[in-house]
Amino acid sequence: MKLDLYPIKLYFKKLSTGGFFAAGLAMNVFVWLWLWSHIPAGVNGLFLHYNILFGVDFIGSSWQMYMVPLSGLIILIINLFLGWVVYKKEHFAAQLLNFSAAFLQIFLIIEAYLLVLLNV
């Protein structure tokens, strides 16, 4: 079975697909840089999760804080690929996938900010 895919160059030229991907990627890079610049590497005992009822309930090392932007990057790439696969038949689904991945990055920025606020 051969997939009939939309040309990738044209897919990225569309504002509704390439624009959302570029915005999501820029926000993801911002999260990586924000965490890298505000929390030193090699630190053990970082507060990684805070619960309002129990306080800090997950403590880990500095490499574990990068799971937040890594998960966002994985979701961004998966949604980009799935959107590209379905774009030829269903434009709206592809746009929705790319928009949702970019929208998720906003929450990851908030989470990274709170992670830095919790540890500084």
N, C-alpha and C positions, 0 to 999 in steps of 0.2 A: 504494500500500500504506500503510495507516494503522496506526501502532503503538498497541497497547492498553496504555497505561502505567498504573501504579499512581499514585494521587494523591500528589503530592510532599509535601504536609503530613503525610500519614499515614506516608510513608516516613521522614521525619525524626523522627517521634515514636517509632518503634521503637528500642529501646535497642540492638539488634544492628546497626542501620544508622546511625542518627543519632548514637548514642553513640560508635561507632568513628570516624565522620567528625569529630565534635567533638574527640575526643581527638587524632586525627591533625592536625587544624588547629591545635590548641593547641600541640602539639609543634613543628609547622612554624613557627609564629609565634615560639616560643622560640628556634629555630635562627636565624631572621632577626635577632632582637634580640641574641642572644649574639654573632654575628659583627659586627653593627653597633657594639656597645658595646666590644668588645675589640680590634678592628683598625681603625685610623684610615683614613678615606677618602682616596683620591688617592695612595696609596703604591704605588710600583712596586718590583718585586723581592720580592714575597711568595713564600714557599715554598708551593706548592700541592700537591705530591705528594712523598712520601718513600718510598724503596725501601730495604729493609734491606740489600740487596746493593750498591747503587750510591749510596746517600745521596739527596740532593735531586736529582730528575730533571725537575722541572717548576716553573719560576718564571714568575710572571705579575703582573698588576696587581690592585689591590684589587677592582675590579668583577668579576673572574673568580671570586672566592671565593663570590659570591652565586649561582653556578650550582648549588651543592649544594642550598640550600633551594628554588631555583626548580624544579629537577628533581623534588624531592619534592612540591612544590605541584602541578605538572602531573600527576604520577602520582596524587595524591590526587583531583584533579578528574576525571580520566579514569575512575578506578575508581568514583568516586561516580556518574558518569553511566552507566557500563556496569551497575553494580549496580542502579540505578533502572530501567533498561530491562529487565533480566531478572528483576526482583523478583516480578512478578506470576506468572510461571511457575515460577521456581526460586528459592526463598528462600535456600537454603544457598549458592548461587553468589554471590548479592548480599552475603550476610554475609561470605563468604570474601574477596571483592574488597575490601570495606571494612576488614576485619581486616588483610589483607595490606598495604594502603596505610598503615594506622596503625602496623603493626609495622615497616614500612620507615622510618618517622620516627624510631624509636629508633636505628637505625643511622646516620641522618643527624645525630642529636644527638652520637653518638660521633665521627663524622667531623668535625663542627664543633669539638668539643672538642679533637681532635687537631690540627686546623688552627690553632687558636689557640695550642695548646701548642708547635707547631712554629715559630710566628712571634714569640712573646713571649720 
